[in-house]
Amino acid sequence: MSEPVMGWVVCRPRAARKVALLAAALSLFGAVALPTVVQAASDTTFAIESPKAAKGLMIDVVHAGKRLVAVGDRGHILYSDDQGSTWTQAKVPTRQLLTAVFFVDDKHGWAVGHDAQILASADGGATWTQQYQDLKREAPLLDVWFKDAEHGLAVGAYGALIATDDGGKTWADVSDRLDNEDQFHLNAIAHIKDAGLFIVGEQGSMFRSSDDGQTWEKLEGPYEGSLFGVISTAQPQTLLAYGLRGNLYRSTDFGSTWEQVELPAARGALEFGLSGATLLDDGSLVVVGNGGSVVVSHDDGQTFSVFNRPDRISLSSVTAAGNGNLILAGQGGVRVATATGAELAKQ
């Protein structure tokens, strides 16, 4: 079994079984392969509407313009137009775990998840259609990125890299663009300012592309454990890669060289896995993870302050609420927190 991918692990050998909560109980993924297999409309199973959806396991949360959109367990997708105070459940044609969501503007977005599924929305996340899935392989896609409304990439388990040039009407398996003979799981993809695309994954694997994913260079990274995420800072060619046991690394040259960033906690260095991050409008960076970890930087990722929520909930994603607060997603759903990650009444 591989190392945990913040709230889930990807299993070897091939199997697919899901367990509920982040950190305490982990979701287990299975094998990957990517022929296009799309259900007929008559066979579509929609996510069950539930008043408790906003309190369930949520894996990712992002902005669609001013709207907030979150995805998670049982095919639940939620959206909020009041900075996270209330959430509405979207109509979604799956009941599988969704692992990531990405919007290129206030209308067009894509979500990925189990069974190599890709869903698309053209109305800001209120309704979704299925563009792609592979039922036979029982494999997860773990992250998705789009350059514009036509050109996008998704990454996932066993080295999966798939691409579209027509907004998701068709998807092609382009995994062979990567020098990834061992088929390491690809956990995250992000665009780095004034540089290009960057992928991180299992056993510290790293790949970069300067031409929007047409060609890729394999890098020797600074860490041999799993990396769960990557994010651009506000500075050109500068990025952070983060993962298991509080490991956080910073590069100012698009991944050619790295320095480890220390995360001093109350009882020594932070050792909780880090799983999600966001770049705020003022250039600040927020990274979240297991044990209620919320780490914040105001100097382009050179140093961080560390806060661990007293509830110790496992967090998988974070974004700005739009009013100075944060939206946290993970164990126990989506919630509003202060700029430090604390409960609003307990700053």
C-alpha positions in Angstrom: 0.0 0.0 0.0 1.3 3.4 -0.9 1.5 6.3 1.5 -1.7 8.2 2.3 -2.8 10.8 -0.1 -4.3 13.2 2.5 -7.5 11.5 3.5 -7.1 8.7 1.1 -4.5 6.2 -0.1 -4.2 4.6 -3.5 -3.8 0.8 -3.2 -1.5 -1.6 -4.8 -2.4 -4.2 -6.0 -5.5 -3.2 -7.9 -8.6 -2.9 -5.8 -11.2 -0.2 -5.1 -12.7 0.3 -1.7 -13.7 3.5 0.0 -13.6 4.2 3.7 -15.2 7.3 5.2 -13.3 9.9 7.1 -10.1 11.8 6.4 -7.2 10.9 8.6 -9.0 8.6 11.1 -10.4 6.4 8.4 -9.0 6.7 4.9 -10.6 6.4 1.5 -8.9 3.7 -0.6 -8.6 3.9 -4.3 -8.0 1.4 -7.0 -6.4 0.9 -10.4 -6.5 3.2 -13.4 -6.9 2.9 -17.1 -8.7 5.3 -19.3 -10.8 4.2 -22.3 -13.7 6.5 -22.8 -16.8 4.8 -21.4 -19.8 7.0 -20.9 -23.1 5.8 -19.4 -26.2 6.1 -21.4 -28.5 8.8 -20.1 -31.1 6.3 -19.0 -28.6 4.6 -16.7 -27.5 7.7 -14.9 -27.7 7.6 -11.1 -27.9 11.0 -9.5 -26.4 11.9 -6.1 -29.1 11.7 -3.4 -30.2 15.0 -2.1 -29.5 15.4 1.6 -30.0 18.3 4.0 -26.8 17.0 5.7 -24.6 17.1 2.6 -22.7 20.2 3.8 -21.7 18.3 6.9 -20.4 15.2 5.0 -16.9 14.5 3.7 -15.9 17.3 1.3 -12.6 17.0 -0.6 -12.2 20.3 -2.6 -13.6 23.8 -2.6 -13.0 26.6 -5.2 -14.4 29.7 -6.6 -16.6 30.0 -9.7 -16.5 33.8 -9.9 -18.0 35.0 -6.6 -19.7 31.6 -6.1 -18.1 28.9 -3.9 -18.3 25.3 -5.2 -17.3 22.2 -3.1 -17.2 18.5 -4.1 -16.9 15.4 -2.0 -18.3 12.0 -1.0 -21.3 10.3 -2.6 -21.2 12.6 -5.6 -22.2 15.6 -3.5 -21.5 19.0 -5.0 -22.5 22.1 -3.1 -22.5 25.8 -4.0 -22.8 29.0 -2.0 -23.6 32.5 -3.1 -23.3 34.1 0.4 -19.7 33.5 1.3 -20.3 30.1 2.7 -23.1 30.9 5.2 -25.5 28.6 3.4 -25.0 25.9 0.8 -27.2 24.5 -2.0 -26.8 20.9 -3.3 -26.3 20.7 -7.1 -27.8 18.1 -9.4 -25.0 15.6 -10.0 -25.1 12.4 -12.2 -23.0 10.2 -9.9 -22.8 8.9 -6.4 -19.1 8.3 -6.4 -16.5 10.2 -4.4 -15.4 13.4 -6.2 -11.8 14.4 -5.5 -11.2 17.8 -7.2 -13.0 20.6 -9.0 -11.7 23.5 -11.2 -13.4 26.5 -12.8 -12.0 28.6 -15.6 -14.6 31.4 -15.1 -17.9 31.9 -13.3 -19.7 29.4 -15.5 -17.5 26.6 -16.8 -16.1 24.0 -14.4 -15.0 20.4 -14.2 -15.0 17.8 -11.4 -13.2 14.5 -11.2 -13.3 11.4 -9.0 -13.7 7.7 -8.7 -14.2 5.4 -11.7 -12.1 8.0 -13.7 -15.1 10.2 -13.9 -15.1 13.7 -15.2 -18.2 15.9 -14.8 -18.8 19.3 -16.4 -20.9 22.4 -15.5 -21.8 25.3 -17.7 -23.9 27.2 -15.1 -21.5 27.9 -12.3 -21.9 24.5 -10.6 -25.7 24.3 -10.2 -26.1 21.4 -12.6 -23.6 18.8 -14.0 -23.2 16.4 -16.8 -21.0 13.4 -17.2 -18.3 13.7 -19.9 -16.1 10.7 -19.2 -15.8 7.6 -17.0 -14.2 4.2 -16.9 -16.3 1.7 -14.9 -14.1 -1.3 -15.6 -10.9 0.0 -14.1 -12.5 1.4 -10.8 -9.8 4.1 -10.8 -9.8 7.6 -9.4 -8.8 10.8 -11.1 -7.3 13.1 -8.4 -7.0 16.5 -9.9 -8.0 18.6 -12.9 -6.8 21.8 -14.5 -8.0 23.9 -17.5 -6.2 26.6 -19.5 -9.5 27.9 -20.9 -12.9 26.5 -21.7 -11.5 24.2 -24.3 -8.1 22.9 -23.2 -7.7 20.8 -20.0 -5.8 18.0 -18.3 -6.7 15.5 -15.5 -4.3 13.4 -13.5 -4.8 10.4 -11.3 -3.8 7.0 -10.0 -1.2 4.8 -11.8 0.2 7.7 -13.8 -3.0 8.7 -15.5 -2.8 11.8 -17.6 -5.7 12.6 -19.9 -6.3 15.6 -22.1 -9.1 17.4 -23.9 -8.9 20.1 -26.6 -12.7 20.6 -27.1 -14.0 21.4 -23.6 -14.3 17.7 -22.6 -16.4 16.5 -25.5 -13.6 14.0 -26.1 -10.7 13.0 -23.8 -7.5 11.3 -24.8 -5.1 9.2 -22.7 -1.7 11.0 -23.0 0.0 9.3 -20.1 2.9 8.4 -22.3 3.9 12.0 -22.4 5.4 11.5 -19.0 8.6 9.6 -18.1 6.7 7.6 -15.5 7.7 4.0 -16.1 6.7 3.0 -12.6 3.2 4.5 -13.0 3.5 6.6 -9.8 0.2 8.1 -8.8 -0.2 11.7 -9.8 -1.9 13.6 -7.0 -2.0 17.2 -8.2 -1.5 19.5 -11.2 -1.2 23.3 -11.1 -0.1 26.2 -13.3 2.9 28.2 -12.0 3.1 31.9 -12.7 5.2 32.8 -15.8 6.5 29.2 -16.0 4.1 26.4 -16.9 2.4 23.3 -15.5 3.7 21.2 -12.6 2.6 17.8 -11.4 3.5 16.1 -8.1 2.7 12.6 -6.9 3.7 9.4 -5.2 7.2 8.9 -4.0 8.1 12.5 -4.5 7.6 12.3 -8.3 7.6 15.7 -10.1 7.0 16.7 -13.7 7.0 20.1 -15.4 5.8 21.4 -18.7 6.5 24.8 -20.4 4.1 24.3 -23.3 0.7 23.7 -21.6 1.2 20.0 -21.2 2.3 19.0 -24.7 5.8 17.9 -23.5 7.0 17.1 -19.9 10.3 17.0 -18.1 10.8 14.6 -15.2 12.6 16.2 -12.2 14.5 14.8 -9.3 12.6 16.2 -6.3 13.8 17.0 -2.8 11.7 14.3 -1.1 11.0 10.6 -1.6 7.7 10.5 0.2 4.3 11.3 -1.3 3.5 14.8 -2.3 -0.2 15.7 -2.2 -0.3 19.1 -3.7 1.5 22.0 -5.5 0.6 25.7 -5.8 2.1 28.8 -7.4 3.0 31.8 -5.3 2.4 35.3 -6.5 6.0 35.5 -7.7 7.2 34.3 -11.1 8.4 30.7 -11.3 7.9 30.3 -7.6 6.0 27.3 -6.2 5.3 25.2 -3.1 5.1 21.4 -3.0 3.7 19.7 0.1 2.7 16.3 1.4 3.3 13.6 4.0 4.2 14.4 7.6 4.3 18.2 7.2 6.9 18.2 4.4 6.8 21.5 2.6 9.3 22.6 -0.1 9.7 25.9 -2.0 11.3 26.5 -5.4 12.0 29.9 -7.1 13.1 28.4 -10.4 10.2 26.3 -11.5 11.4 23.2 -9.6 15.1 23.1 -10.6 16.2 23.6 -7.0 14.3 23.4 -3.7 14.5 24.5 -0.1 12.6 22.9 2.7 10.3 25.2 4.7 10.2 24.6 8.4 6.8 24.5 10.1 7.3 25.1 13.8 4.3 23.9 15.8 3.7 24.1 19.6 5.4 20.8 20.3 8.1 20.8 17.6 7.9 20.6 13.9 4.5 20.0 12.3 4.1 16.3 11.4 0.6 16.2 10.0 0.1 15.6 6.3 -0.6 18.7 4.2 -3.3 18.3 1.5 -4.6 21.6 0.1 -3.6 25.2 -0.4 -4.8 28.5 -1.8 -3.2 31.8 -2.9 -5.1 34.8 -1.6 -5.6 38.0 -3.5 -3.1 39.8 -1.2 -0.4 37.2 -2.1 -0.7 35.3 1.2 -0.7 31.5 1.1 -2.7 29.1 3.2 -2.0 25.4 3.4 -4.2 22.9 5.3 -4.0 19.3 6.3 -4.6 16.6 8.9 -5.1 17.4 12.6 -6.8 20.6 11.9 -3.6 22.1 10.5 -3.8 25.6 9.0 -0.5 27.2 8.1 -0.3 30.8 6.7 2.5 32.7 4.9 2.7 36.4 4.2 6.1 36.4 2.6 5.7 34.3 -0.5 6.0 31.0 1.3 9.4 31.6 2.9 8.0 31.3 6.4 4.7 30.2 7.9 2.7 30.5 11.1 1.1 27.3 12.3 -2.4 26.9 13.8 -4.0 23.6 14.8 -7.7 23.8 15.3 -8.8 22.4 18.7 -11.3 20.1 17.0 -8.4 18.5 15.1 -10.6 17.9 12.1 -8.8 16.7 9.0 -8.8 19.3 6.2 -8.3 18.7 2.5 -8.9 22.0 0.9 -9.1 25.8 1.6 -10.2 28.9 -0.3 -11.0 32.5 0.5 -14.6 33.2 1.6 -14.5 36.6 -0.1 -14.9 38.7 3.1 -11.5 38.1 4.8 -12.5 34.7 6.1 -11.6 31.2 4.9 -13.6 28.3 3.7 -12.3 25.0 4.9 -13.3 21.6 3.4 -12.7 18.2 4.8 -13.9 16.0 7.6 -17.3 17.3 8.7 -18.0 19.2 5.5 -17.5 22.8 4.6 -17.2 25.6 7.2 -16.3 29.2 7.5 -13.2 30.1 9.6 -11.2 33.2 10.3 -8.1 34.2 8.4 -6.0 32.0 10.8 -8.3 29.0 10.5 -10.0 29.4 13.8 -13.7 29.3 14.5 -15.3 32.7 13.8 -16.2 33.2 17.5 -12.9 31.9 18.8 -10.2 34.0 17.1 
